[in-house]
Amino acid sequence: MRILICGKVLLMGAFMTAGLVAWGQTPSLAKPSSSIDVAVSYNPTLNNVITNTGFSMQGGSLQIHGQFWLQQCVSQ
């Protein structure tokens, strides 16, 4: 009897998890707002530190991501 109850609870939990995952995949009816994401990174690296003739390399990057939603205007 105890095994049957544990199995039912486990099955119910699996169904609830699957339902939440499926619900999270449905598209929203609200219009998303426009946003811009900016990322800046700097990478200093010291190479060949064993032989005391090391050198350093420096680099960086800038990343910009934008998502804009345009509304079509239909004139009649």
DABELGI-V707994 format. One record per pair of residues at least 12 apart in sequence whose ideal C-beta (glycine too) atoms are under 8 Angstrom apart, sorted by the first residue. I is the first residue (numbers start at 0). J is the second residue. D is the distance in whole Angstrom. If there is no record, write none. Layout:
# DABELGI-V707994
i=I j=J d=D
i=I j=J d=D
This chain:
# DABELGI-V707994
i=30 j=68 d=6
i=31 j=66 d=7
i=31 j=68 d=6
i=32 j=68 d=8
i=33 j=65 d=7
i=33 j=66 d=7
i=33 j=67 d=5
i=33 j=68 d=6
i=34 j=65 d=7
i=34 j=66 d=6
i=35 j=63 d=7
i=35 j=64 d=7
i=35 j=65 d=5
i=36 j=62 d=8
i=36 j=63 d=7
i=36 j=64 d=4
i=36 j=65 d=8
i=37 j=61 d=8
i=37 j=62 d=7
i=37 j=63 d=5
i=37 j=64 d=8
i=38 j=60 d=8
i=38 j=61 d=7
i=38 j=62 d=4
i=38 j=63 d=8
i=39 j=59 d=7
i=39 j=60 d=7
i=39 j=61 d=5
i=39 j=62 d=8
i=40 j=59 d=6
i=40 j=60 d=5
i=40 j=62 d=8
i=41 j=57 d=8
i=41 j=58 d=8
i=41 j=59 d=4
i=42 j=57 d=7
i=42 j=58 d=5
i=42 j=59 d=7
i=43 j=55 d=6
i=43 j=56 d=8
i=43 j=57 d=5
i=44 j=56 d=5
i=44 j=57 d=7
i=44 j=58 d=8
